[in-house]
Amino acid sequence: MGLKLIKTAIPDVVLFEHRIFGDERGFFYESFNAKEFEEATGVTDSFVQDNHSRSAKNVLRGLHYQVENTQGKLVRVTLGSVFDVAVDLRPGSATYGQWVSMILDDKSRHSAWIPKGFAHGFLVLSDRAEFLYKTTDYYNPKAERTLRWDDSSLNIPWPVEGAPSLSAKDQIGHSLQEVEAFR
């Protein structure tokens, strides 16, 4: 995989820079290698589900988390560019309620590891974006919760042009003070 690990302000959230081989024909890189991922993160969980979304500019998805079947997520963008955000909701964590952001795009081809216990979301910056992510547990719609993307206590500077395009569930997310704890 040839991973270079880039730490964020919350040490458990990491960005991976991949070794990319390219020439006039195109490029190749190994986007995931279980052994190197475990060595880099210490995470031994298996990935059980892959997800792929396509969204238009100014679509904001999140901030989502599950109170049961908590999911670690390995995320990347294969087309376009997104502003990616992870908010620490781990009870007792020294960084509880803090967030980190990063730009993920098809030029850098970076991946990001979002551990269990984080709310996660992204805003599409390009005309469209394709977002891929592996999860360590299955999606459980009954356990899914939404943290408000615009919660004033978080004060996340989303680089949105005008009002973002939100799903119905993202329009009614809860504040940090109201979030339901993990079970």
Secondary structure, 3 states (H helix, E strand, C coil): CCCEEEECCCCCCEEEECCCEEECCEEECCCCCHHHHHHHHCCCCCCCEEEEEEEECCEEEEEEEECCCCCCEEEEEEECEEEEEEEECCCCCCCCCCEEEEEEECCCCCEEEECCCEEEEEEECCCEEEEEEEECCCCCHHHEEEECCCCCCCCCCCCCCCCCECCHHHHCCECHHHCCCCC
